[in-house]
Amino acid sequence: MSRLMIAIAGVLAGAVMLAGCGGGEQQQTGLKGFTRDPIPQVGNVSLPDVGPGGAGRSVPLRAAPGGLLVVYFGFASCPDICPTTLSDVRAALKRLPADQRTRVQVAMVTVDPKRDTAAVMRKYVDHFFDSWRAYRTTDSAALAKAEKAFGASHSTTPAKGGGYDVVHSAFTYVVDDQGRLLVEWPFAMPRRDISADLSTILEEGTNQ
Amino acid sequence: MKTIIRSALTGITVASIAAASSAIAGAHSGMPASTTTGSMPAMTKKTVVAKKNIVITNPWVRVVPPGSANTAAYMSIRSVRKSDALVRASVPRSLAMKTELHLSTMDPETGRMAMVQQKRVGIPRNRTRQLKMGSYHVMIMGLKKNVRAGTKVPITLRFLRAGTVRVLAVAKDM
């Protein structure tokens, strides 16, 4: 139940955010997640992709032609929120017909590049997905710029007994091949809704 | 003395052996997946452990990618007849550096998630406390071994009233 409560809290947080942005278009898009008006453009943001496709080169955070890129900002040592979200996305992808599933790629952007080396990132994201990107930059300004474009954020706080804890936004974003951020899901978004949104966008296109 | 407790949440009848301080009354009942509720992924079977006033259902630990530093364990804890509190959790030293009780919370203004260590997790009388994703969980930190699907992780829980309860949490990738 409390997972549902968090989802509701997320909805409220999103509603506040949408109100601040001049209102969303929930009714018109038919999507379960949050949409923003105007649609944010994130396609001009590039970060190094340490996954198999990027091999460390700078790659824009937009989907391959005709596809969708699901983007999550997180970190590999996150034991609860991140793996729960990535598992939800994985399960949602499995619900899609193969012709749709193959058009979706998942990108994780680490907000903890110090602990998440390229090798850690590759192993981590590969565990969850077949088709993926792993974005990692040690340039904190570049990371901050990417976060800002999406509306994501994180901070670190010293942990008891050394080390640090990471506080982070936990939305999952969907970007099309034009670099448009079409929809975002709060933590604990039901898997069927994630799946439905991907399907809706892939079937109908965006027409926006 | 043997008493039968009926768990209102799961509807599973379990045998609770009262006053058996060292023995663990562990019962594995092969229940079908259909009894889980909400958006929680279906379990393959129910595991119930009961001791004194505490009934623990479905302890599981998340499979994390090889080399991951941390993972989390989840379960339902019910306290029968009297309130109790979970004050400590631990796993064998050979598995991880340390284990803590944590609560994931969301800042309603920013939507950011944080984890806050908990000194105690209260279990109200005749209620079930869910240790679940995005909420209370046992955080297992500094993994020394890979947690593979099907691995059974022994977790020792210490309760204020019921004392020590040991469970085997099955590793699931979900």
Interface residues (C-beta under 8 A of the other chain):
Chain A: M1 S2 R3 L4 I6 A9 G10 L12 A13 G14 V16 M17 A76 S77 C78 P79 D80 I81 P83 T84 S87 A91 R115 V120 K123 Y124 D126 H127 F128 S153 H154 S155 K160 D165 V167 H168 S169 A170 F171 P186 F187 A188 P190 R191
Chain B: G38 S39 M40 P41 R62 V64 P65 P66 G67 S68 A69 N70 T71 A72 H102 S104 M106 D107 P108 E109 T110 G111 R112 M113 A114 M115 Q117 Q130 K132 M133 G134 S135 Y136 H137 M139 I140 M141 D173 M174
